[in-house]
Amino acid sequence: MTQKKTGIPLEGFAEFSRKAAAEGAVLLQNEGMVLPVKPGERVSIFGRIQKNYYRSGTGSGGSVNVAYTTNLLDGMRSKKDIIVNEELAAVYEKWLIDNPFDNGGGVWAGEPWNQKEMPISEEIAGAARKQSDKAIIVIGRTAGEDKDNDDTPGSCRLTEEEQAMIKAVTGYFEETAVVLNVSNIIDMSWLDSAEYKYPIKSVIYSWQGGMEGGNAIADVLAGEVTPSGKLTDTIAYSIQDYPSTKNYGGEDKNLYQEDIYVGYRYFETFCPEKVHFEFGYGISYTDFSSTVLKAEKVRENGGDYFVFQVKVKNEGGTYSGKEVVEVYYEAPQGKLGRPVRALGAFGKTALLKPGKEEVLIIKMPAAAMAAYDDSGVTGNPYSYVLEAGEYRLYVGSSIKKASLVKIDGKESSQVEKLTVIEKLQQAMAPTEDFTRLKPGKKKENGSYEITYENVPKLAYSIEERIKNNLPEDIEDTGNVKYLQDKKHLQNEKYSRDMKQPQDKGYLLKDVAEKKVTMEEFISQLSNEDLAALVRGEGMCHPSVTPGTASAFGGVTDRLLSFGIPLACTSDGPSGIRMDGGYKATQVPIGTLLAATWNPELVEELYTLEGKELLSNSIDMLLGPGLNIRRSPQNGRNFEYFSEDPLITGKFASAVVKGIMKGGSNATLKHFACNNQEKFRAKVDAVVSERALREIYLKGFEIAVKEGGANGVMTSYNPVNGHWAASNYDLTTTILREEWGFQGIVMTDWWAIMNDVVSGGAADRKNTHFMVRAQNDLYMVVSNFGAEVNAYRDLTEEALKEGTLTRGELQRCAKNICEFLLKSPSFKREESFSEEAVFVEPGNFDREAGNILEGEDTFVPVHKTPQSVIEVKEAGFFRLMVKIRSFGDELAQTSCSLLLNDTQVATIQIGGTDGHWIKQKLVKVELKEGMYSVELKDVKQGLEIEWVEFKRIS
């Protein structure tokens, strides 16, 4: 398929991402104003990461092919008024030639957390001091999909080499700043080590800023941008201090015993003394004052709101800057138990010049302070309630720097009697006994003793809930053919007549033009059509944008004939992943974006992302990721926003709204509790309903209700015994019925499902349980595998046996088609047919040998990476490959297939455990002549034995 704009990054997008990357830098310490480096100052830069800049974490969330990557050293060199120590830079650049970047051999999840560091001798450090007044040390870390962080040197802690480097540098430099080019918060205990002759004066988290991140942090270090980022996680003194640590990393299950007390909710409630740098903290090159001019409770649109007028003034005399104002609330402990503080709202100023001020208006709904009663202890089971008592509000620049604010002149806002905010029903409750944290006796410092209580368990029948909410079959009013299946008719559980409808010639565009209803259109589809429609195909489908994650919708000729387009998804969230070399813009990681505390900026950034998706004919970005950063050990934290659900929801909403403004769609992932990467495909998240609703699902809820999200991806893992991909209460009861979600839900790639009622063992064949849960799409079967049921799923068999109704399958089909009607694919002509890739013949020396005839030819490529075939008669050919990989089934590897130096297909596969399989590729149109066949960028662990040219016309 020809895509005129495929692989051409959107003009101006990378440059704008530089602005966002700079705004998310978090300055934690800056004694004596070591930063910024001022005009005329000389600086020595240490650490190989000054050149080997990490632009993102690893795995699907970081796999963006970019035209270039900036780095910190070159970014600083571009500042004409700053003198970089080029002698030291030359030493590093020479050393890097002999010590290249280690990518782990290109194997999935093989890249190490850190890179070998150049030793810094006394001679090197001393010579640098003679050249420079200041030192900058750059330290880097990465992690990602299938690769958690670890509480060891080289991951969360510094290596001996890095510690020695810092000791050597601080032995000579009185003024040292450390830049952390990391995907996640790391242990900071080294910061105040007594081994340093001169203390480290400054430390800044630059995070990973995408392809322009090197330039962005240079902008900050040089003072062209004043840092205004704030932490969206708590940095404790040790990873062992986090309440999740003792229950992290299990293979079979993970008890969420800390319950709602995640991150700052735990530390501020139980042990504030264990906090090194608090949530919401970050300093600037200038000073701000904040004055609450007015704080009142008002009634608007049937609800109560707290409204704050806060005057922020730049009190400095040199640097312009932005400041964040954070609002926290303290609820009475009541019967439920509450955190000492919780974030309720926030706002950020525009850029304020020295002496200038701005009045921020910040609104917070009173209902945001409600807690969920999952036990009935308040007398209102399964409800959000405000218990009676005093609710206090605090305003400031971090959770520890927030001061009590009087509301309408009073010390607190009084709730006279318990108020029910929202009455729901029990959903997703655990089925096993365990205990959870609860505040006990209040201590003198305002924190609480730790106590435990039993977690409420499941008290309803999922089977009855499903049975009572079964959708009616959409009847075909024309002639129908009844299948006489006695076994089915005898089934007592979900007896339905199996009907094969008549094709009436209705097209999906007839629905768009209101000529027929969606129900009338869906009624035409046979059981086979419906079963194929809920199967997505991929990765790197030849009929959609090359190198992308999946194709769904018109995956068979029959479905295409009904006018159902073939839509396309791409991995994200920090840019478009197109395996095979096509270029895109890579933006900063989620950690950095949330650290801006500026959702408006992020929405603007992702509007450009939406435009780039549209130009590449991509209908959905598989992002944002919005799992809660429960633990610093989660390797995929870089894709996510925060330990706090409000921050998470607000920034996910910004991403969703931006992408939609740009013309494409976003996918919220991973729904839910994908909070560790090790054993991510099977570890059961055992968690209370209260923690789910208040913490782990809340960000998704905000993104649906405020962001208008119309795409969700379920996670690999089970939650309380039910795999997310077949979890009825997750995808139907909560997502659709309670939140009003309208869109499609898809599985993660090659997910497994278990019985929607009884749980138990899981298998990827269990798509009937997926459909029953109203998870619409199975992602993914092999390319061209939907029609032939390549994974031998049980959907059609369940229809015959009566364990799945036709109405349930039609419900998923309706969700998919409703989405497709509004997707970019519906406006693209190529979405309704498979186009052949045309390649011109080339000139080759016949005497060179190895010329094969291109008529059903098997071209061996396992030993000879380039061969030449001769086509004696022009025509259309289907390309096939024989391929294998030695990784596990969730590993991903790829290469490009070129004919005459033209990329015609991306060959991609998950792990096959060394078994050879055949894979169908693109259709090509070839003239009479000769063509070179070449594989490019073959990743380690991938083997291809031959490429077949099979004539089809």
Secondary structure, DSSP 8 states (H G I E B T S, - for coil): ---TTTT---TTHHHHHHHHHHHT-EEEEEGGG--S--TT-EEEEESGGGTS---S-BSTTT----S----HHHHHHT-TTSEE-HHHHHHHHHHHHHS----GGG-TT-S-SS-------HHHHHHHHHH-SEEEEEEE---BTTB---SSBTTTB--HHHHHHHHHHHTT-SSEEEEEE-SS----GGGG-TT-SS---EEEE----GGGHHHHHHHHHTTSS------SS-EES-GGGSTTGGG-S-SSEEE-TTTT--THHHHHHH-GGGEEE-TT--B-SS-EEEEEEEEEEEEETTEEEEEEEEEEEE--SS--B--EEEEEEE---TTT---S-EEEEEEE---B-TT-EEEEEEEEEGGGG-EEESS-TTS-TTEEEE-SEEEEEEEESSSSSEEEE-BTTBSSEEE-S-EEEEE----S--SS--EEEEEEEE-TTS-EEEEEEE-----S-HHHHHHHT--------S--EE---HHHHT-SSS----EE-------HHHHHTTSS-HHHHHTT--HHHHHHHTEEE-SS-TTSSTT-SEEEE--SHHHHHTT--EEEEEE-SSS---TTT--------HHHHHHTT-HHHHHHHHHHHHHHHHHTT--EEE--B------TT-TTGGGS--SSHHHHHHHHHHHHHHHHHHTSEE-EEEETT---STTTTT-EEE--HHHIIIIITHHHHHHHHTT---EEEE-SSEETTEEGGG-HIIIIIIIIIIT---SEEE--TT--EEETTTEEEEETT-HHHHHHHT--BEEEE-TT-TTTTTT--SHHHHHHHTSS-HHHHHHHHHHHHHHHHHSGGGG-GGGGS---EEE--B---GGG--EEE-SSEEEE-SS-SEEEEEESS-EEEEEEEEEEE-S-TT-EEEEEEEETTEEEEEEEEE--TT--EEEEEEEEEE-SEEEEEEEES--TTEEEEEEEEEE--
